[in-house]
Amino acid sequence: TYSCDFVINGNIHADTLSYKSGRKRPKFLLGGQYTPLREEFADTRPVSIQKTAKKVFICFGGSDLRNFTPFAVEALQNAGEIELVVVIGARAECSNGRSQFSGNSVTVKKNPNNRAAIMASCDIGIISGGGISLEAAALGLPSIIVEQAENQRQMSELMDKKGLMEYI
């Protein structure tokens, strides 16, 4: 039960959720137009869509709960003439059981200051279904969403249904 002045939920599926209010009826700001993004996203030009992806952005959020980063990097590392840009969140461990990722085609950035510029320099993203999928959508970065947690499913499915991203 919400007893406040405002409820802000910037997820694209927010208007499909049930909200209860107490005696005080809050103003509901629901949906993608209310997504709180860092200022760097307002200052970054949208992605220019390429016919062939040569630079892949990989990020599974601030913590990479299921340690998907090593799997994605290993799956793509020898996929041909592509560059992998791996962003590891502040709380992510991302251990692949060996030394960290290596190779000429892999660039790793740990908790970078301007993720928007990094994302905008890539052709496609492989990302988790949390806040980073909203950031990718804001830049128009074609992306594949990989669900890390149950609370990401509804938004990921809706992104896929609307043709915004592919959800796997």
C-alpha positions in Angstrom: 0.0 0.0 0.0 1.4 3.3 -1.1 0.9 6.3 1.2 2.9 9.0 -0.6 2.6 11.8 -3.0 4.1 10.1 -6.1 4.7 6.6 -7.4 7.2 6.5 -10.2 7.7 3.2 -12.1 9.6 3.7 -15.4 9.3 0.1 -16.6 7.4 -0.2 -19.9 5.0 -2.6 -18.3 4.3 -0.5 -15.2 0.8 0.5 -16.2 -0.3 -3.2 -16.2 0.6 -3.7 -12.5 -1.8 -3.3 -9.6 -1.1 -0.5 -7.1 -3.0 0.0 -3.8 -3.0 3.4 -2.1 -3.7 4.3 1.5 -5.8 7.3 2.6 -3.6 9.5 0.5 -4.0 8.9 -3.2 -0.6 9.4 -4.9 -0.1 10.6 -8.4 1.1 7.6 -10.5 3.8 8.2 -13.1 3.9 4.9 -15.0 5.7 3.7 -18.1 8.7 4.3 -20.2 8.3 8.0 -20.4 9.0 8.2 -16.7 12.2 6.0 -16.8 14.8 7.7 -14.7 18.0 7.6 -16.7 21.4 9.1 -15.9 22.1 12.4 -17.6 24.7 10.8 -19.8 21.9 9.1 -21.7 20.3 12.4 -22.5 23.6 13.7 -23.9 24.4 10.6 -26.0 23.3 10.3 -29.7 21.2 7.3 -30.5 22.9 4.2 -32.1 23.1 4.1 -35.9 21.7 0.7 -36.9 24.2 -1.4 -38.9 23.3 -4.2 -41.3 26.1 -6.3 -39.9 27.1 -6.2 -36.2 30.8 -5.9 -35.7 30.9 -4.6 -32.2 29.0 -6.4 -29.4 28.2 -4.8 -26.1 27.9 -7.4 -23.3 26.6 -6.4 -19.8 24.5 -8.2 -17.3 23.9 -5.4 -14.9 25.5 -4.2 -11.8 25.9 -7.6 -10.2 25.5 -10.3 -12.9 23.6 -12.5 -10.5 24.0 -15.7 -12.5 27.6 -15.0 -13.8 26.4 -15.0 -17.4 29.3 -12.7 -18.6 31.9 -15.4 -18.9 29.5 -17.7 -20.8 28.6 -14.9 -23.3 32.2 -13.9 -23.9 33.3 -17.5 -24.4 30.4 -18.2 -26.7 31.3 -15.2 -28.9 35.0 -14.9 -28.6 35.7 -17.0 -31.6 32.7 -16.0 -33.6 34.6 -14.3 -36.3 35.5 -10.7 -37.0 33.7 -9.1 -34.1 34.8 -7.0 -31.2 33.4 -7.7 -27.7 33.0 -4.8 -25.3 32.3 -6.2 -21.9 31.1 -4.0 -19.1 31.2 -5.4 -15.7 29.0 -3.8 -13.0 30.3 -2.6 -9.7 29.1 -5.6 -7.8 29.7 -8.3 -10.4 32.4 -10.9 -9.9 32.4 -12.4 -13.4 34.8 -15.2 -12.9 35.2 -17.8 -15.6 37.4 -20.1 -13.5 40.5 -19.1 -15.4 42.2 -15.8 -15.9 40.0 -12.9 -16.8 38.9 -12.5 -20.4 41.7 -12.1 -22.9 42.2 -11.7 -26.6 42.5 -8.9 -29.1 38.8 -8.8 -29.7 37.8 -8.3 -26.0 37.8 -5.0 -24.2 36.7 -5.2 -20.5 35.5 -2.1 -18.6 34.7 -2.4 -14.9 32.0 0.0 -13.7 32.8 2.8 -16.3 31.8 6.4 -15.8 30.0 6.8 -19.1 28.2 3.6 -20.1 26.0 5.5 -22.5 28.9 6.4 -24.8 30.2 2.8 -24.6 26.8 1.4 -25.5 26.3 3.9 -28.4 29.7 2.8 -29.9 28.4 -0.7 -30.3 26.2 -2.4 -33.0 24.2 -4.8 -30.8 23.9 -5.6 -27.1 23.6 -8.8 -25.1 22.2 -7.6 -21.8 20.1 -8.5 -18.8 16.5 -7.5 -18.5 16.8 -5.0 -15.8 17.5 -1.3 -16.0 20.2 -1.7 -18.6 17.5 -2.8 -21.1 15.8 0.5 -20.6 19.1 2.3 -21.2 19.7 0.3 -24.4 16.2 1.1 -25.5 16.8 4.8 -24.9 19.8 4.7 -27.2 18.0 2.4 -29.8 20.7 -0.3 -29.4 19.4 -3.5 -30.9 19.7 -6.0 -28.1 19.2 -9.6 -27.0 17.8 -9.7 -23.4 18.8 -12.6 -21.1 16.7 -12.8 -18.0 18.7 -12.9 -14.8 15.8 -12.7 -12.3 12.1 -13.4 -12.2 11.3 -9.7 -11.8 12.8 -9.0 -15.3 10.5 -11.4 -17.2 7.4 -9.3 -17.7 9.3 -6.3 -19.0 11.6 -8.5 -21.2 8.6 -10.3 -22.7 6.9 -7.0 -23.5 10.1 -5.6 -25.1 10.1 -8.7 -27.3 6.4 -8.5 -28.1 6.7 -4.9 -29.1 9.7 -5.7 -31.4 12.1 -3.6 -29.4 14.5 -6.3 -28.4 14.8 -10.1 -28.6 14.2 -11.9 -25.3 15.7 -15.3 -24.7 
